[in-house]
Amino acid sequence: MSIRSRPIGILIVMLVVGCVLGSLFGELLGVILPKGVIRDFFVTGVRPGFNRLHVDVGILAFSIGLRIKVTVTSVLGMMLAVHMFRWY
């Protein structure tokens, strides 16, 4: 089955699941591995996003923000998800 015949929504769901599972695996490695360079390699990540925006209009106040932690293991999880989407 070719990639084009599958819905794009399935790919997005698989990417998100792959990223989450990869992040969980990275956090597990962070607990298991001793402190050092290898642990830092798997645990440390980049946090793209935007800072919290606080809106206060008298009787209603709310904050909006989004920040994502991208680690090596989350990228590996997404790559595995794309591989699974492509071949299965």
N, C-alpha and C positions, 0 to 999 in steps of 0.2 A: 504494500500500500504506500503510495507516495505521500510526501508531507503536505502537498497542496490539497489533497482530498480530505484532510482532517480539519476539524474546526480549530480556529485560533484560540478560542476560549480554553480548550483542553491544554494547549501549550502554556498559556499564562498560568493556569492552575498548577501544572506540573513544575513550572519555574518557581512559583512561590513555595510549593511544598519542598522542592529540592533545596531552596535557599534556607528554609526553616530547619529542615533536617540536617543540612550541612552546618548551620550555626549551632544546633544542639550538639552535634558531634564535636565541634570545635570547643564548646564549653566543657564537654565531658573530657576531652583531651587536656584542657586547662586544669581540671581537677586532678587527673591521673598523673600527668607528667610533672617531674620536679622543676623547680624554678630554673630558668636558663634561656638560652637563645631559641631552642626548638619550641619550648612552650610559648615564648613571646611571639614566635613566627605564626603559630596557629591561633593564638588568642587575640593579638593586637589587630585592629582593623581600622578602616576609614569610616567616618561618620558623616556622610553627606546629608544635607537637608537644610531646613531653614529654622531659625530660632523662633521661640514662642512669641506669638502676637497676642497681646492682651487688649481686649476691647471692653470698655466700661461705659454703658449708656444710662447711668442712673440706677434703675431698678434691676438691670440685667448686666451681668459681667461674665465674660467667657474668655478662654484662651485657646488658641489654635497653634499647633506646631507639628512638625514631622521630622524625624531623624531616623536614619537607617544605619545599622552597623554592618559593614561589608567586610568579611574576613576571607582568608584563603579557603577555609573549609566551606563557607557558604557559596563561593564561586565554584568550587569543585562539585558541590551538590547541584548547582544549576547546570553545570556541564553534563553531569550524569543524567539529569532530567531531560536535557535536549537529546542526549544519546538514546535514552529510552523512548522518547517521543519519535525519534527518527526511525528506529529499528523495530519497535514493537507495536 
